[in-house]
Amino acid sequence: MFTIDPKEMKTGVFHSYMLASIAPRPIAFASTVDKDGNMNLAPFSFFNAFGSKPPTIVFSPARRVRDNTIKHTLENIYETKEVVINVVNYAMVQQMSLASTEYPKGVSEFPKAGFTPVKSELIRPFRVKESPVQMECKVVEVKEMGQEGGAANLIICEILLMHINEDVLTPENKIDPNKIDLVARMGGDLYCRASGNALFEVAKPNSALGMGIDRLPVDIRTSSILTGNNLGQLANIENFPDDQSIDEFRRRDFMKELFSKFGHDENMLRNKLHELAKTLLEQRHVEEAWKVLLCLKK
C-alpha cells in the first residue's frame, strides 16, 4: 500500500489525493448575497445531505490553500446567514464551471455565467432558474475547522423550501434520475454524469435479513468465477430456494442440455453453472441464479 501522512505532505498535493479518492461528490451551487444585496454564485463539491427532520445539508467553502483567504460565499453567509443551494445537471455544467472563476468582490456570477436569478420566497439570496432543484436555506451554524490554508468551514444549513422543476418529475411526482441528469465532481478536471448507463440498482436489505456470505456453500463462496459483488447479491436473501423449485428448474431444457454436455466432468459443469449464475446475477435474477448454483447439489 502507498501510505500517506497528511502532516508530511504539502496541503495542495494531499488535497488532490483526497479529491481523487472521495468521489464522485455532489455539487452545491451556492447563491448568496452580502449585507448590501450584491449577488454571488459559486460551486462547492464538499457537500452532502445529513438529515431530513430537520432537513439538513452541509457544504464547505474551504480556506484557499494558496493565500489562506476565505471566499465571498463565506463572507456573505457570515453577514446574512442565508443561502440557496442549487443542484447542477449536465445541461448547465459548463456555465457552472465558469461561475467558479474568482471575480472581484461585488461582481455577480449570474450574468457572467449566463444564469437567470429568480427571487426566493423566504430568504434574500436568489435562486438559479436553470437549476432543476433549488433549496432555500437558513444557516444554522458555521463551524471553522482551522485557520490555515485548506481548512474547512462547515456551513450547516436547514432547508426551508425546496423548488423542483416539474420537467424532471415522473407521473408519480418522483424525481427521475435520467431527467434530472445530475453531475458530480471527480479529481482534477474530471466530472461524472449520473444518468443513463451510469445508473444501476442494488437491493437494500431493509426488510429482509440477508443470510450473509459466511452462510454460502463453500464452493460458491470460494468460486473463481463469481465476484464479491455476486456473492453480496446471493447473500442478500433470507433463505435458500426450496427443493421442489430447484428440481423444477433443473428440468428445464437448457439445464438438461448443460448437464448432458458437461455432466461427465464435475469441475467443468460447476464452472459452466457458475458462469450462468453470474450472467443471471448481472441481470438481477437472483433467485434463478441460486437455483442454477444449487442444481449441482441435487
C-alpha positions as CSV (number, residue, x, y, z in Angstrom):
1,M,0.0,0.0,0.0
2,F,1.1,3.6,-0.7
3,T,0.6,5.2,2.7
4,I,0.3,9.0,3.2
5,D,0.6,11.0,6.3
6,P,-1.2,14.3,5.6
7,K,1.2,16.1,8.0
8,E,4.2,15.1,5.9
9,M,2.8,16.2,2.6
10,K,2.1,19.6,1.1
11,T,-1.6,20.6,1.5
12,G,-2.2,21.0,-2.2
13,V,-0.8,17.6,-3.0
14,F,-2.7,15.8,-0.3
15,H,-5.8,17.8,-1.4
16,S,-5.5,16.2,-4.9
17,Y,-5.3,12.7,-3.4
18,M,-8.4,13.4,-1.3
19,L,-10.5,14.6,-4.3
20,A,-9.5,11.7,-6.5
21,S,-10.4,9.2,-3.7
22,I,-13.5,10.7,-2.3
23,A,-15.6,10.9,-5.4
24,P,-18.0,11.4,-7.1
25,R,-19.1,14.4,-5.0
26,P,-22.4,16.2,-5.5
27,I,-22.1,19.9,-6.2
28,A,-23.7,22.7,-4.1
29,F,-24.2,25.7,-6.4
30,A,-24.5,28.2,-3.6
31,S,-26.2,31.6,-4.2
32,T,-25.7,34.2,-1.5
33,V,-25.9,38.0,-1.1
34,D,-23.9,40.3,1.1
35,K,-25.4,42.8,3.5
36,D,-25.9,45.3,0.7
37,G,-27.8,42.8,-1.5
38,N,-24.9,42.1,-4.0
39,M,-25.4,38.6,-5.5
40,N,-22.7,35.9,-5.6
41,L,-22.8,32.4,-7.1
42,A,-20.2,29.7,-6.6
43,P,-20.0,25.9,-6.8
44,F,-18.6,23.6,-4.0
45,S,-18.1,19.9,-4.1
46,F,-17.5,19.5,-0.4
47,F,-21.3,19.0,0.1
48,N,-23.9,16.4,1.1
49,A,-27.2,15.8,2.9
50,F,-27.1,14.7,6.6
51,G,-30.7,14.5,7.9
52,S,-34.3,15.0,6.9
53,K,-36.0,16.2,10.1
54,P,-35.0,18.9,10.2
55,P,-33.7,18.7,6.6
56,T,-30.0,19.3,7.0
57,I,-27.3,19.9,4.4
58,V,-23.7,20.8,4.8
59,F,-21.2,22.3,2.4
60,S,-17.7,23.8,2.9
61,P,-16.0,26.8,1.3
62,A,-12.6,25.8,2.4
63,R,-9.9,28.5,3.0
64,R,-7.8,29.0,-0.1
65,V,-4.6,27.0,0.0
66,R,-2.5,29.4,-1.9
67,D,-3.0,32.5,0.3
68,N,-5.2,31.4,3.2
69,T,-8.1,33.8,2.4
70,I,-11.8,33.0,2.6
71,K,-14.3,33.0,-0.2
72,H,-17.0,35.6,-0.9
73,T,-19.6,32.9,-0.3
74,L,-18.4,32.5,3.3
75,E,-18.1,36.3,3.8
76,N,-21.7,36.7,2.7
77,I,-23.0,33.9,4.9
78,Y,-21.4,35.5,7.9
79,E,-23.3,38.7,7.1
80,T,-26.7,37.2,6.2
81,K,-26.9,33.6,7.5
82,E,-28.9,32.6,4.3
83,V,-28.0,30.6,1.1
84,V,-29.8,28.9,-1.8
85,I,-28.3,25.6,-2.7
86,N,-29.0,24.9,-6.4
87,V,-28.2,21.4,-7.8
88,V,-26.2,21.1,-11.0
89,N,-27.2,19.0,-14.0
90,Y,-25.4,18.2,-17.3
91,A,-27.2,21.0,-19.2
92,M,-25.6,23.7,-17.0
93,V,-22.2,22.2,-16.1
94,Q,-20.1,24.4,-18.3
95,Q,-21.8,27.5,-17.1
96,M,-21.4,26.3,-13.5
97,S,-17.7,25.9,-14.1
98,L,-17.4,29.4,-15.4
99,A,-19.1,30.7,-12.3
100,S,-16.2,29.2,-10.2
101,T,-14.0,32.0,-11.7
102,E,-12.8,34.2,-8.9
103,Y,-14.2,37.6,-10.0
104,P,-13.7,40.6,-7.8
105,K,-16.0,41.1,-4.8
106,G,-19.2,42.8,-5.9
107,V,-19.2,41.2,-9.4
108,S,-22.2,38.9,-9.8
109,E,-21.6,35.5,-11.4
110,F,-25.2,35.4,-12.5
111,P,-24.6,37.5,-15.7
112,K,-21.0,36.3,-16.1
113,A,-22.1,32.7,-16.3
114,G,-25.4,33.4,-18.1
115,F,-27.7,32.3,-15.3
116,T,-31.1,33.8,-14.5
117,P,-31.7,34.9,-11.0
118,V,-35.2,34.1,-9.5
119,K,-36.4,35.8,-6.3
120,S,-36.7,33.4,-3.4
121,E,-39.8,33.2,-1.3
122,L,-38.4,33.2,2.2
123,I,-34.8,34.4,2.1
124,R,-32.8,37.1,0.3
125,P,-30.4,35.2,-2.0
126,F,-31.7,34.5,-5.4
127,R,-32.3,31.0,-6.9
128,V,-30.8,29.8,-10.2
129,K,-33.7,29.4,-12.7
130,E,-31.7,26.9,-14.8
131,S,-31.2,24.5,-11.9
132,P,-33.7,21.6,-11.7
133,V,-33.8,21.8,-7.9
134,Q,-33.3,24.9,-5.7
135,M,-33.3,24.8,-1.9
136,E,-33.8,27.9,0.2
137,C,-31.8,27.5,3.4
138,K,-31.1,29.3,6.6
139,V,-27.6,28.8,8.1
140,V,-27.8,27.1,11.5
141,E,-24.0,27.2,12.2
142,V,-20.7,27.8,10.6
143,K,-18.0,25.5,12.1
144,E,-14.5,26.6,11.4
145,M,-12.1,23.6,11.4
146,G,-8.9,25.6,11.3
147,Q,-7.2,28.9,10.4
148,E,-4.6,27.5,7.9
149,G,-4.9,27.3,4.1
150,G,-7.2,24.4,3.2
151,A,-9.1,24.4,6.4
152,A,-12.8,23.6,6.1
153,N,-15.6,25.9,7.1
154,L,-18.6,23.6,7.6
155,I,-21.8,25.6,6.7
156,I,-24.7,23.7,8.4
157,C,-28.0,24.6,6.7
158,E,-31.6,23.8,7.2
159,I,-33.8,23.6,4.1
160,L,-36.8,25.9,4.4
161,L,-38.2,25.4,0.9
162,M,-37.4,23.1,-2.0
163,H,-38.3,24.1,-5.5
164,I,-38.3,21.3,-8.2
165,N,-38.7,21.8,-11.9
166,E,-41.7,19.7,-13.0
167,D,-39.8,18.6,-16.1
168,V,-37.7,16.3,-14.0
169,L,-40.6,14.5,-12.3
170,T,-42.3,11.2,-13.1
171,P,-46.1,11.0,-13.4
172,E,-46.0,10.0,-9.7
173,N,-44.1,13.2,-8.8
174,K,-40.8,11.4,-8.1
175,I,-37.6,12.7,-9.4
176,D,-36.5,10.8,-12.5
177,P,-32.7,10.3,-12.3
178,N,-32.4,10.3,-16.1
179,K,-34.4,13.5,-16.4
180,I,-32.6,15.4,-13.7
181,D,-29.3,14.2,-15.2
182,L,-27.1,15.4,-12.3
183,V,-23.3,15.7,-12.5
184,A,-20.7,15.2,-9.8
185,R,-17.1,16.2,-9.3
186,M,-14.2,13.7,-9.5
187,G,-10.5,14.6,-9.2
188,G,-8.7,17.2,-11.2
189,D,-10.8,18.5,-14.1
190,L,-13.0,15.4,-14.2
191,Y,-16.8,15.2,-13.7
192,C,-19.2,12.3,-14.0
193,R,-22.8,12.2,-15.2
194,A,-25.4,10.4,-13.0
195,S,-27.8,9.1,-15.7
196,G,-28.1,6.6,-18.5
197,N,-25.8,3.6,-18.3
198,A,-24.1,5.0,-15.3
199,L,-27.1,4.1,-13.1
200,F,-27.6,0.7,-11.5
201,E,-29.6,-0.7,-8.7
202,V,-28.5,-2.5,-5.6
203,A,-31.3,-4.1,-3.5
204,K,-31.2,-2.7,0.1
205,P,-31.5,-5.3,2.9
206,N,-34.2,-3.2,4.6
207,S,-36.9,-5.7,5.4
208,A,-35.2,-9.0,4.7
209,L,-32.3,-10.2,6.9
210,G,-29.7,-11.3,4.4
211,M,-28.1,-14.7,5.3
212,G,-24.6,-13.3,4.9
213,I,-21.7,-14.5,2.8
214,D,-20.5,-16.7,5.7
215,R,-23.5,-19.0,5.1
216,L,-22.9,-19.5,1.4
217,P,-21.8,-23.1,0.5
218,V,-18.0,-23.3,0.3
219,D,-17.8,-24.0,-3.4
220,I,-19.9,-20.9,-4.1
221,R,-18.0,-18.7,-1.5
222,T,-14.6,-19.7,-3.0
223,S,-15.7,-19.6,-6.6
224,S,-13.1,-18.3,-9.0
225,I,-15.9,-17.0,-11.3
226,L,-18.3,-15.3,-9.0
227,T,-17.1,-11.9,-7.8
228,G,-17.5,-10.2,-4.5
229,N,-20.5,-8.3,-5.8
230,N,-22.1,-11.5,-7.0
231,L,-21.6,-13.1,-3.6
232,G,-23.1,-10.0,-2.0
233,Q,-26.2,-10.4,-4.2
234,L,-26.5,-14.1,-3.3
235,A,-26.1,-13.4,0.4
236,N,-28.8,-10.8,0.5
237,I,-31.6,-13.4,0.6
238,E,-33.0,-14.8,3.8
239,N,-33.4,-18.5,2.7
240,F,-32.3,-20.9,0.0
241,P,-34.9,-21.8,-2.7
242,D,-36.9,-24.9,-1.7
243,D,-36.0,-28.3,-3.2
244,Q,-39.1,-28.5,-5.3
245,S,-38.4,-25.3,-7.2
246,I,-34.8,-26.4,-7.7
247,D,-35.9,-29.7,-9.2
248,E,-38.4,-27.9,-11.5
249,F,-35.7,-25.5,-12.6
250,R,-33.2,-28.4,-13.3
251,R,-35.8,-30.0,-15.6
252,R,-35.8,-27.0,-18.0
253,D,-34.4,-27.8,-21.4
254,F,-31.3,-25.5,-21.2
255,M,-30.4,-27.0,-17.9
256,K,-30.8,-30.6,-19.2
257,E,-28.5,-29.6,-22.1
258,L,-25.8,-28.3,-19.8
259,F,-25.9,-31.4,-17.7
260,S,-25.9,-33.6,-20.8
261,K,-22.9,-31.8,-22.3
262,F,-20.7,-31.3,-19.2
263,G,-22.0,-33.8,-16.7
264,H,-19.1,-36.1,-17.2
265,D,-16.7,-33.6,-15.7
266,E,-18.0,-32.1,-12.4
267,N,-15.4,-29.3,-12.3
268,M,-16.3,-28.2,-15.9
269,L,-20.0,-28.5,-15.1
270,R,-19.6,-26.4,-11.9
271,N,-17.7,-23.7,-13.9
272,K,-20.4,-23.6,-16.5
273,L,-23.1,-23.3,-13.8
274,H,-21.2,-20.5,-12.1
275,E,-20.8,-18.7,-15.4
276,L,-24.6,-18.9,-16.0
277,A,-25.3,-17.8,-12.5
278,K,-23.0,-14.8,-12.9
279,T,-24.9,-13.8,-16.0
280,L,-28.2,-14.1,-14.2
281,L,-26.9,-12.0,-11.3
282,E,-25.8,-9.3,-13.7
283,Q,-29.4,-9.3,-15.0
284,R,-30.6,-9.1,-11.3
285,H,-32.3,-12.5,-11.5
286,V,-31.0,-13.6,-8.0
287,E,-33.5,-16.4,-7.4
288,E,-32.8,-18.0,-10.7
289,A,-29.0,-17.7,-10.1
290,W,-29.5,-19.5,-6.8
291,K,-31.4,-22.3,-8.5
292,V,-28.6,-22.7,-11.1
293,L,-26.0,-22.9,-8.4
294,L,-27.9,-25.4,-6.3
295,C,-28.8,-27.7,-9.2
296,L,-25.4,-29.4,-8.8
297,K,-26.1,-30.4,-5.3
298,K,-29.4,-32.2,-6.2
